[in-house]
Amino acid sequence: MAIVPRVLGAVVLALVLTAPNTAATTPVREHRPAVMRMEYAVGDLNAVVHSPRTLVGTRPLVFHLRGDDHRAQSLAQQGAIVVLVGDPAVLSRHVELWRELSGAEGPLAERFRGFAGHFSVAEP
């Protein structure tokens, strides 16, 4: 009968040693989803795109002026797709590129094919 306490002790020890350490986990309120940063150049149009690494459902599409990478990354962590445009005068041309991409067409379709169907372009 001395074997039963030893086996039980070994099982308890194994459970304690292999249990996940919950003290080091990130609280839910501080969790930020992974984001990715991509760039594109189509003719004279250049932009930087920040988005969640995993696109599920329809995400908001936001256009900002380039140079605001920190804000763009923060918005992407909240689920938005952010396009940073260098010249506000060509913003409408960028919007048109993304409108074509929403239908899986246009010059962005190959590089950003995983984005099609996961955003909508708001009418101005």
PyRosetta script that sets phi, psi and omega in degrees:
from pyrosetta import init, pose_from_sequence

init()
pose = pose_from_sequence("MAIVPRVLGAVVLALVLTAPNTAATTPVREHRPAVMRMEYAVGDLNAVVHSPRTLVGTRPLVFHLRGDDHRAQSLAQQGAIVVLVGDPAVLSRHVELWRELSGAEGPLAERFRGFAGHFSVAEP")
pose.set_psi(1, -11.3)
pose.set_omega(1, 179.3)
pose.set_phi(2, -70.9)
pose.set_psi(2, -17.6)
pose.set_omega(2, -179.5)
pose.set_phi(3, -71.7)
pose.set_psi(3, -36.8)
pose.set_omega(3, -177.4)
pose.set_phi(4, -60.0)
pose.set_psi(4, -49.2)
pose.set_omega(4, 177.9)
pose.set_phi(5, -63.0)
pose.set_psi(5, -34.3)
pose.set_omega(5, 178.6)
pose.set_phi(6, -67.0)
pose.set_psi(6, -43.1)
pose.set_omega(6, 178.8)
pose.set_phi(7, -65.1)
pose.set_psi(7, -45.0)
pose.set_omega(7, 178.8)
pose.set_phi(8, -60.9)
pose.set_psi(8, -42.1)
pose.set_omega(8, 177.2)
pose.set_phi(9, -62.8)
pose.set_psi(9, -39.6)
pose.set_omega(9, 178.9)
pose.set_phi(10, -66.7)
pose.set_psi(10, -38.3)
pose.set_omega(10, 179.2)
pose.set_phi(11, -66.2)
pose.set_psi(11, -45.6)
pose.set_omega(11, 179.5)
pose.set_phi(12, -62.0)
pose.set_psi(12, -44.2)
pose.set_omega(12, 179.0)
pose.set_phi(13, -61.4)
pose.set_psi(13, -42.0)
pose.set_omega(13, 178.8)
pose.set_phi(14, -63.5)
pose.set_psi(14, -40.6)
pose.set_omega(14, 179.1)
pose.set_phi(15, -65.5)
pose.set_psi(15, -40.8)
pose.set_omega(15, 179.7)
pose.set_phi(16, -66.6)
pose.set_psi(16, -42.3)
pose.set_omega(16, -177.6)
pose.set_phi(17, -71.8)
pose.set_psi(17, -27.6)
pose.set_omega(17, -177.2)
pose.set_phi(18, -101.8)
pose.set_psi(18, -1.7)
pose.set_omega(18, 179.7)
pose.set_phi(19, -67.5)
pose.set_psi(19, 143.4)
pose.set_omega(19, 178.2)
pose.set_phi(20, -66.2)
pose.set_psi(20, 145.2)
pose.set_omega(20, 179.5)
pose.set_phi(21, -86.4)
pose.set_psi(21, 100.9)
pose.set_omega(21, -177.3)
pose.set_phi(22, -78.6)
pose.set_psi(22, -13.1)
pose.set_omega(22, -179.6)
pose.set_phi(23, -68.1)
pose.set_psi(23, -23.5)
pose.set_omega(23, -176.0)
pose.set_phi(24, -98.9)
pose.set_psi(24, 4.6)
pose.set_omega(24, -178.3)
pose.set_phi(25, -77.9)
pose.set_psi(25, 155.1)
pose.set_omega(25, 179.6)
pose.set_phi(26, -82.9)
pose.set_psi(26, 130.4)
pose.set_omega(26, 176.5)
pose.set_phi(27, -59.8)
pose.set_psi(27, 148.6)
pose.set_omega(27, -176.8)
pose.set_phi(28, -56.8)
pose.set_psi(28, -40.0)
pose.set_omega(28, -177.2)
pose.set_phi(29, -67.1)
pose.set_psi(29, -17.7)
pose.set_omega(29, -179.8)
pose.set_phi(30, -101.8)
pose.set_psi(30, -2.8)
pose.set_omega(30, -177.8)
pose.set_phi(31, -70.8)
pose.set_psi(31, 133.1)
pose.set_omega(31, 176.2)
pose.set_phi(32, -126.2)
pose.set_psi(32, 123.6)
pose.set_omega(32, 179.3)
pose.set_phi(33, -63.7)
pose.set_psi(33, 154.4)
pose.set_omega(33, 179.0)
pose.set_phi(34, -67.2)
pose.set_psi(34, 142.2)
pose.set_omega(34, 179.0)
pose.set_phi(35, -122.3)
pose.set_psi(35, 161.1)
pose.set_omega(35, 175.6)
pose.set_phi(36, -127.4)
pose.set_psi(36, 156.3)
pose.set_omega(36, -180.0)
pose.set_phi(37, -125.0)
pose.set_psi(37, 126.2)
pose.set_omega(37, 179.6)
pose.set_phi(38, -132.9)
pose.set_psi(38, 159.9)
pose.set_omega(38, 177.9)
pose.set_phi(39, -127.0)
pose.set_psi(39, 155.9)
pose.set_omega(39, 171.7)
pose.set_phi(40, -143.5)
pose.set_psi(40, 152.7)
pose.set_omega(40, 174.9)
pose.set_phi(41, -136.7)
pose.set_psi(41, 119.5)
pose.set_omega(41, 177.9)
pose.set_phi(42, -127.1)
pose.set_psi(42, 105.0)
pose.set_omega(42, -174.6)
pose.set_phi(43, 62.0)
pose.set_psi(43, -123.6)
pose.set_omega(43, 179.1)
pose.set_phi(44, -93.9)
pose.set_psi(44, 7.5)
pose.set_omega(44, 179.4)
pose.set_phi(45, -95.6)
pose.set_psi(45, 124.9)
pose.set_omega(45, 178.1)
pose.set_phi(46, -127.1)
pose.set_psi(46, 141.4)
pose.set_omega(46, 177.4)
pose.set_phi(47, -154.6)
pose.set_psi(47, 160.4)
pose.set_omega(47, 174.5)
pose.set_phi(48, -116.8)
pose.set_psi(48, 135.6)
pose.set_omega(48, -177.6)
pose.set_phi(49, -117.6)
pose.set_psi(49, 128.8)
pose.set_omega(49, 172.6)
pose.set_phi(50, -113.2)
pose.set_psi(50, 132.4)
pose.set_omega(50, 179.4)
pose.set_phi(51, -152.9)
pose.set_psi(51, 163.1)
pose.set_omega(51, 172.5)
pose.set_phi(52, -61.1)
pose.set_psi(52, 145.9)
pose.set_omega(52, 179.9)
pose.set_phi(53, -64.5)
pose.set_psi(53, -33.3)
pose.set_omega(53, 178.6)
pose.set_phi(54, -114.1)
pose.set_psi(54, 122.1)
pose.set_omega(54, 179.9)
pose.set_phi(55, -101.2)
pose.set_psi(55, 117.3)
pose.set_omega(55, 178.5)
pose.set_phi(56, -128.5)
pose.set_psi(56, 129.3)
pose.set_omega(56, -179.2)
pose.set_phi(57, 73.1)
pose.set_psi(57, -165.7)
pose.set_omega(57, 179.9)
pose.set_phi(58, -95.6)
pose.set_psi(58, 124.6)
pose.set_omega(58, -176.9)
pose.set_phi(59, -104.3)
pose.set_psi(59, 150.6)
pose.set_omega(59, 174.3)
pose.set_phi(60, -69.6)
pose.set_psi(60, 140.8)
pose.set_omega(60, 177.1)
pose.set_phi(61, -106.5)
pose.set_psi(61, 122.4)
pose.set_omega(61, -174.6)
pose.set_phi(62, -123.0)
pose.set_psi(62, 134.3)
pose.set_omega(62, 175.2)
pose.set_phi(63, -107.9)
pose.set_psi(63, 131.8)
pose.set_omega(63, 178.3)
pose.set_phi(64, -134.0)
pose.set_psi(64, 164.2)
pose.set_omega(64, 174.5)
pose.set_phi(65, -78.4)
pose.set_psi(65, 140.8)
pose.set_omega(65, 179.8)
pose.set_phi(66, -59.8)
pose.set_psi(66, 150.8)
pose.set_omega(66, -178.5)
pose.set_phi(67, 106.9)
pose.set_psi(67, -7.0)
pose.set_omega(67, -179.0)
pose.set_phi(68, -110.3)
pose.set_psi(68, 48.6)
pose.set_omega(68, -177.2)
pose.set_phi(69, -59.9)
pose.set_psi(69, -39.0)
pose.set_omega(69, -178.4)
pose.set_phi(70, -62.7)
pose.set_psi(70, -46.1)
pose.set_omega(70, 178.5)
pose.set_phi(71, -64.6)
pose.set_psi(71, -40.5)
pose.set_omega(71, 179.8)
pose.set_phi(72, -63.3)
pose.set_psi(72, -42.9)
pose.set_omega(72, 179.0)
pose.set_phi(73, -65.0)
pose.set_psi(73, -39.6)
pose.set_omega(73, 177.9)
pose.set_phi(74, -62.5)
pose.set_psi(74, -43.7)
pose.set_omega(74, 177.7)
pose.set_phi(75, -64.7)
pose.set_psi(75, -38.6)
pose.set_omega(75, 178.4)
pose.set_phi(76, -65.5)
pose.set_psi(76, -36.3)
pose.set_omega(76, 176.7)
pose.set_phi(77, -65.1)
pose.set_psi(77, -24.0)
pose.set_omega(77, 178.0)
pose.set_phi(78, -90.2)
pose.set_psi(78, -0.9)
pose.set_omega(78, 174.4)
pose.set_phi(79, 110.6)
pose.set_psi(79, -1.1)
pose.set_omega(79, -178.2)
pose.set_phi(80, -86.7)
pose.set_psi(80, 155.8)
pose.set_omega(80, 169.2)
pose.set_phi(81, -100.8)
pose.set_psi(81, 120.2)
pose.set_omega(81, -173.3)
pose.set_phi(82, -115.6)
pose.set_psi(82, 125.7)
pose.set_omega(82, 177.7)
pose.set_phi(83, -108.6)
pose.set_psi(83, 117.1)
pose.set_omega(83, 178.6)
pose.set_phi(84, -94.2)
pose.set_psi(84, 117.8)
pose.set_omega(84, -175.9)
pose.set_phi(85, -108.4)
pose.set_psi(85, 135.8)
pose.set_omega(85, -178.0)
pose.set_phi(86, -78.0)
pose.set_psi(86, -33.3)
pose.set_omega(86, -174.8)
pose.set_phi(87, -124.0)
pose.set_psi(87, 113.5)
pose.set_omega(87, -178.8)
pose.set_phi(88, -62.9)
pose.set_psi(88, -19.6)
pose.set_omega(88, -179.6)
pose.set_phi(89, -68.0)
pose.set_psi(89, -21.8)
pose.set_omega(89, -178.8)
pose.set_phi(90, -108.4)
pose.set_psi(90, 15.6)
pose.set_omega(90, -178.8)
pose.set_phi(91, -57.2)
pose.set_psi(91, -41.7)
pose.set_omega(91, -178.5)
pose.set_phi(92, -63.0)
pose.set_psi(92, -31.3)
pose.set_omega(92, 177.6)
pose.set_phi(93, -70.4)
pose.set_psi(93, -36.3)
pose.set_omega(93, 175.4)
pose.set_phi(94, -66.0)
pose.set_psi(94, -42.1)
pose.set_omega(94, 178.5)
pose.set_phi(95, -59.3)
pose.set_psi(95, -41.5)
pose.set_omega(95, 179.3)
pose.set_phi(96, -63.9)
pose.set_psi(96, -39.6)
pose.set_omega(96, 176.2)
pose.set_phi(97, -58.8)
pose.set_psi(97, -43.3)
pose.set_omega(97, -179.3)
pose.set_phi(98, -72.7)
pose.set_psi(98, -31.7)
pose.set_omega(98, 175.9)
pose.set_phi(99, -63.6)
pose.set_psi(99, -42.1)
pose.set_omega(99, 176.4)
pose.set_phi(100, -64.1)
pose.set_psi(100, -41.6)
pose.set_omega(100, -179.9)
pose.set_phi(101, -62.9)
pose.set_psi(101, -33.3)
pose.set_omega(101, 179.9)
pose.set_phi(102, -60.1)
pose.set_psi(102, -24.7)
pose.set_omega(102, 175.1)
pose.set_phi(103, -99.7)
pose.set_psi(103, 17.4)
pose.set_omega(103, -179.4)
pose.set_phi(104, 59.0)
pose.set_psi(104, 36.4)
pose.set_omega(104, 179.5)
pose.set_phi(105, -129.2)
pose.set_psi(105, 172.5)
pose.set_omega(105, 174.3)
pose.set_phi(106, 89.5)
pose.set_psi(106, 178.7)
pose.set_omega(106, -174.4)
pose.set_phi(107, -68.3)
pose.set_psi(107, -17.9)
pose.set_omega(107, 178.6)
pose.set_phi(108, -89.7)
pose.set_psi(108, -7.8)
pose.set_omega(108, -171.9)
pose.set_phi(109, -59.9)
pose.set_psi(109, -37.2)
pose.set_omega(109, -178.7)
pose.set_phi(110, -74.6)
pose.set_psi(110, -49.8)
pose.set_omega(110, -176.7)
pose.set_phi(111, -68.2)
pose.set_psi(111, -35.6)
pose.set_omega(111, -175.6)
pose.set_phi(112, -115.4)
pose.set_psi(112, 31.4)
pose.set_omega(112, -175.1)
pose.set_phi(113, -58.6)
pose.set_psi(113, -30.0)
pose.set_omega(113, 178.9)
pose.set_phi(114, -71.3)
pose.set_psi(114, -10.9)
pose.set_omega(114, -179.2)
pose.set_phi(115, -85.1)
pose.set_psi(115, -26.6)
pose.set_omega(115, -177.2)
pose.set_phi(116, -56.2)
pose.set_psi(116, 130.8)
pose.set_omega(116, 179.9)
pose.set_phi(117, 86.0)
pose.set_psi(117, -2.7)
pose.set_omega(117, -178.4)
pose.set_phi(118, -112.2)
pose.set_psi(118, 13.1)
pose.set_omega(118, 177.0)
pose.set_phi(119, -154.8)
pose.set_psi(119, 162.3)
pose.set_omega(119, 172.7)
pose.set_phi(120, -131.6)
pose.set_psi(120, 142.6)
pose.set_omega(120, 179.9)
pose.set_phi(121, -94.1)
pose.set_psi(121, 117.7)
pose.set_omega(121, 179.8)
pose.set_phi(122, -71.5)
pose.set_psi(122, 144.0)
pose.set_omega(122, 176.1)
pose.set_phi(123, -72.8)
pose.set_psi(123, 140.8)
pose.set_omega(123, -179.3)
pose.set_phi(124, -64.7)
pose.dump_pdb("model.pdb")
